[in-house]
Amino acid sequence: QFSTSLGAFGLGGLLGAALLMAINPQSDQRRISTAAALAYDGVVLLAASTPWQWSLPLLLVLAGIAMTASNASANALVQSQAPAAIRGQSLRLSMLSARGGTALGGLLTGAVVSLVGVREALLINGAIAIAAQLWIGRSWMQAGEAAAPAV
């Protein structure tokens, strides 16, 4: 079951990459990244609350799609917005924070799982992630509006 779920997540990641190719490259990457991150957070909540084990591989396909879309869009935004002179450094910082954040999140989630259980830890993670992403998304949209030229 674990292998099936892990494979489903990987399949979702591949599908997410393929779906991104169909999106106009001029699209607002902030909106795509925010929407996909919120979708991923919602799937985490669904996975935590589903009583049917058979549904987990399906949910993990959706999680893989959403995570790939969110991460790729955020990376595209960083690369397109960073000045050429510091593009490499900004990408390295982005990758470092993603990898470090994943490790830190795994450590914190493991501690919460030990205290309250897997289902509850996923519900807490999903709720915190949605709140954080709404705040980040709102900040991004305000920054984008401030940078947009007046018509």
N, C-alpha and C positions, 0 to 999 in steps of 0.2 A: 504494500500500500504506500509505503514511503517512497519507493522508487517510482511508482506510477505518479504520485503527486509531484515529485521533483521533476520527472520528465514532462508532466503537464505544464509546470511553470516554465521550463525551458522552451517548450513548444510555443507557449504564449509569448515569450520573449522574441522568438523568431517571427511570429505573426505580427507583433508590435512593430518590429523593424520594417517588415514588408508594408504594413499599413501606413507607416510614416512616409514611405516613398510616394504614396498617392496624394499626399498633402502638398499644397503649393508651398514652395520654399520661402516665399515672401510672406507667409502667414505669420501672425504674431506668436512667437515662440513662448512668450510669457503665458499667454492664454492656453496654449496647448499643454505646456508643462504643468500649469496649475490645475487644469481640468483633469489631466491624466493622473496627477498625484492625488487629487480628491477621489477619483475613481478607485485608485489603488487602496486608499485608506478605507473606502467603503467596502471593498472586497475583504479587507482584513476584518472588519466588523461582521460581515456576513459569514466568513469562515469561522469566526469565534462563536457565532450564535446558531449555526446550522446544526440540527440534530441528526442529519443524514451524512454518514461518512462517504457515501458514493458521490456526494456533490462536491467534495473537496477538490478532486482533479479538475472539474469544470471551473470552479472558482479560481483555482491556481492558474489556469490558462488565462483567465481574465486579469489576474494579478500580474502575470508576466507581460501581457500586452500593455497594461497601464504603466508598469514600472519602466519598461523600455521606452515607451512614448515620453514619459516624464523626464527620465534621465537624458535621453538623446536630445530632446527639445531644450532642456536647461543647458546642456553642453553646447548646442548650436548657438544659443543666446550668448553664452560667455564668449565663445570664439568670434562671433560677429560683432560684439560690442566692445571688446577689448582693443585698445590701440595696438597696432602691429608690433611696436617695440616691446610690449609686455605680454603679448598673446601667449607665448609659451609658459611664462610664469603664472599667468592667470589660470591657464588650463591645468597646470601642475597643482596649484592651490585648490582648484575645484576637485580634482581627482583625490588629493590628499584628504580633503574634508569629507568626501563621499566614503572613502575607505575607512577613515578614522571614525566617522559617524556610524558606519555599519558595525564596526567592532565595539564601539561604546554602547550602541543600541542593543547589541547582542548580550553584552555583559549586564546592562540594566534590566533587560527583559528576563534574562536567566534569574536574576535576583528576585524580580517580581513574581516569576513563575514559582519559585521556591516558597514565596510567602502566601500567594493566593491561588495558584493553579494556572494552567495553560489558558483555558477559556477566558478567565477573568483578565489575565495579563494581556491577551490579544484585544479584548474589549477596551482596556485602558490605553494600550498603544494606539488603537484605531481612533479613539476619541481625542487623544492628545495630538495625533498626527493631523486630524481634520482641523482642529483649532489652530494649530501652527500653520498649516497650509493656507487656511483662510486669511490669516494675518499676513503671511508672506505674499500671497496672491494679491491682496488689497494693496500692500506696499508697492508691489511691482506695477500694478495698474495705475496707481497714483504717480509713480515715477515716470511711467510711459506717457501719461497725459501731460505731465509737466514738461517733458522733453519734446512733445509733439509741437510742430509749428502751428500758430494760429491761422485759421482760414478766414 
